[in-house]
C-alpha cells in the first residue's frame, strides 16, 4: 500500500478515489480504506474489509465507468475522526464517509455510504 499517495486531509480521499477509479486501479481504491472498513455497496448490502472492497471495485471498474469530481460539503472533524460528504452531480441522494486519522497523520475511510436515497414510503 505504501506505493500510493496518502490522503493527508480527509477531503483528499475523494480526489484520490476519482483518480484511481478512472485509472481502473481497484487496489488503489481499496488502499483508501482501513483494513476492516465497511462499504455500504452494492445498494442494500455491505462489503466488509479492504480485500472485499478491492474485489468489488475490480468488478465495478472492469466496465470502465468514468467518475467526475464532485464538490465536497464542509468536512466535520472531531479529533481523529472526520465526516466527509458530497452531493452527487445528478442531484440524487447524497454520499457520506467517515475517515480516521492514521498514526502517520494520513486519513483512511472507515465507513462509506456512497448512495443515500429517499426511503420508500
C-alpha positions as CSV (number, residue, x, y, z in Angstrom):
1,X,0.0,0.0,0.0
2,X,2.9,2.4,0.5
3,X,3.4,3.0,-3.2
4,X,0.2,5.1,-3.3
5,X,-0.2,8.8,-2.5
6,X,-1.6,9.1,1.0
7,X,-4.6,11.3,1.9
8,X,-3.2,13.9,4.2
9,X,-6.6,15.6,4.6
10,X,-9.9,13.8,4.8
11,X,-11.0,15.6,1.6
12,X,-8.1,14.2,-0.3
13,X,-9.7,10.7,-0.2
14,X,-12.5,11.7,-2.6
15,X,-10.0,13.2,-5.1
16,X,-7.8,10.1,-4.9
17,X,-10.8,7.8,-5.3
18,X,-11.8,9.5,-8.5
19,X,-8.2,9.4,-9.9
20,X,-7.7,5.8,-9.1
21,X,-11.2,4.7,-10.2
22,X,-10.7,6.4,-13.6
23,X,-7.3,4.7,-13.9
24,X,-9.1,1.3,-13.3
25,X,-7.0,0.7,-10.2
26,X,-9.1,-1.4,-7.8
27,X,-6.1,-2.0,-5.4
28,X,-5.5,1.8,-5.3
29,X,-9.2,2.4,-4.4
30,X,-9.1,-0.2,-1.7
31,X,-5.9,1.4,-0.3
32,X,-8.1,4.3,0.7
33,X,-9.9,2.1,3.2
34,X,-8.9,0.8,6.6
35,X,-8.3,-2.9,6.8
36,X,-11.7,-3.5,8.4
37,X,-13.7,-0.8,6.7
38,X,-17.4,-1.2,5.8
39,X,-18.7,0.0,2.5
40,X,-22.5,0.1,2.0
41,X,-22.4,-1.1,-1.6
42,X,-23.9,-2.6,-3.6
43,X,-27.1,-0.9,-2.6
44,X,-28.8,-2.7,0.3
45,X,-25.6,-4.7,1.0
46,X,-22.4,-4.3,2.9
47,X,-18.9,-5.0,1.7
48,X,-16.5,-5.5,4.7
49,X,-12.8,-5.4,4.7
50,X,-10.2,-4.0,2.3
51,X,-9.8,-7.2,0.3
52,X,-13.5,-7.5,-0.2
53,X,-13.6,-3.8,-1.2
54,X,-10.8,-4.4,-3.7
55,X,-12.6,-7.4,-5.2
56,X,-15.9,-5.4,-5.5
57,X,-14.1,-2.5,-7.2
58,X,-12.3,-4.8,-9.6
59,X,-15.7,-5.9,-10.8
60,X,-17.1,-2.4,-11.0
61,X,-14.0,-0.9,-12.7
62,X,-14.0,-3.8,-15.3
63,X,-16.8,-1.9,-17.0
64,X,-14.6,1.2,-17.2
65,X,-17.0,3.7,-15.6
66,X,-16.0,7.3,-15.6
67,X,-16.2,9.3,-12.4
68,X,-16.3,13.1,-12.2
69,X,-15.2,15.1,-9.2
70,X,-18.0,16.3,-7.0
71,X,-17.6,19.4,-4.9
72,X,-17.4,18.4,-1.2
73,X,-19.6,19.7,1.6
74,X,-17.7,21.1,4.6
75,X,-15.8,18.3,6.4
76,X,-16.6,17.8,10.1
77,X,-13.6,16.8,12.2
78,X,-13.5,15.7,15.8
79,X,-10.1,14.6,16.9
80,X,-9.0,11.7,14.7
81,X,-12.5,11.1,13.1
82,X,-13.9,13.1,10.1
83,X,-17.2,13.1,8.3
84,X,-17.0,13.9,4.6
85,X,-19.9,14.2,2.2
86,X,-20.6,15.2,-1.4
87,X,-23.9,15.8,-3.1
88,X,-24.0,13.8,-6.4
89,X,-23.9,16.0,-9.5
90,X,-27.1,14.4,-10.7
91,X,-28.9,15.8,-7.7
92,X,-30.0,12.4,-6.3
93,X,-29.4,11.5,-2.7
94,X,-26.0,12.1,-1.1
95,X,-22.7,10.4,-0.3
96,X,-21.1,10.3,3.2
97,X,-17.9,8.8,4.6
98,X,-16.3,8.5,8.0
99,X,-12.5,8.7,7.9
100,X,-10.0,8.1,10.6
101,X,-6.6,9.7,11.0
102,X,-3.8,7.1,10.9
103,X,-0.7,7.1,13.1
104,X,1.4,8.6,10.3
105,X,-1.1,11.5,10.0
106,X,-2.8,10.3,6.8
107,X,-6.5,9.5,6.6
108,X,-8.4,6.4,5.5
109,X,-12.0,5.6,5.1
110,X,-13.6,3.6,7.9
111,X,-17.3,3.8,6.8
112,X,-18.5,4.6,3.3
113,X,-22.1,5.2,2.3
114,X,-21.8,6.1,-1.4
115,X,-25.5,6.3,-2.0
116,X,-28.3,7.7,0.1
117,X,-31.7,7.5,-1.4
118,X,-35.0,8.7,-0.2
119,X,-36.7,5.9,1.9
120,X,-39.7,4.2,0.2
121,X,-43.0,5.4,1.6
